[in-house]
């Protein structure tokens, strides 16, 4: 039996990836935050799924789950740890609640570190190099490379994930543990549906006209988003391939992605301001050339 642990399997990328990997013959441990949801998924996903009830911010819960997993896998290792659990806090830095700022980094960054550090022994760390150590797959985002306004905190958390990914990859080469980043662009996921609801909180503020425009942009991006199953397939490749890529980009328009990284920052600012329309002052929308 080949064992994989995925954090955040209640919905979205985590749930679809669990279904996909179980279909490929893997036994999947999946983290959820409630026992009720865990039981629902056990019934939905079948005998090759085992729910782990923990929040990535809760060290005690993580270590309870570590003991639970260790008892099941016995002398085997995890084939992969997929750090998928994450949230997206949206809004203007000026107005976002302080607790939301903390939550963004506690879940996406500190939570990823908490889970990784706890499960490293089950990936082959702390022992003599072995033939087939486990792998760490971190679900990052295209936002790690390009920061859109009002997604600043989410982008910053994914910038941090990329730095952690690079550092871990180099450190854990000591054990032969591969560390892989998957950077999806727009994906059909509930996380952005939640964000659109949160955006309505800023009605009645100076930012309201911008958020009305942003809502249209988010809807248009969602319409052209990649299916969640595509991320699951890439995760499977990252587990199976003898020499996986260090970083996987899942984005329909590769040209636009690389173009946005190559142009000067002032040009990128200008294009974003234009996209926002007449809401931004005429002075701000002056061409940078």
Buried (B, 14 or more C-beta within 10 A) or exposed (E): EBBBBBBBBBBBBBBBBBBBBBEEEBBBBBBBBEEEBBEBBBEEBEEBBBBBBBBBBBBEBBEBBBEBBBEEBEEBBBBBBBBBBBBBBBBBEEEBEEEBBEBBBBBBBBBBBBBBEBBBBBBBBEEEEEEEBBBBBBBBBBBBBBBBBBBBBBBBBBBBBBEBBBEBBEEBEEBBBBBBBBBBBBBBBEBBEBBBEBBEBBEEBEBBBBBBBBEEEBEEEBEEBBEBBBBBBBBBBBBEEEEBEEBBBBBEEEEEBEEBEEEEEEBBBBBBBEEBEEBBEEEEBEEEE
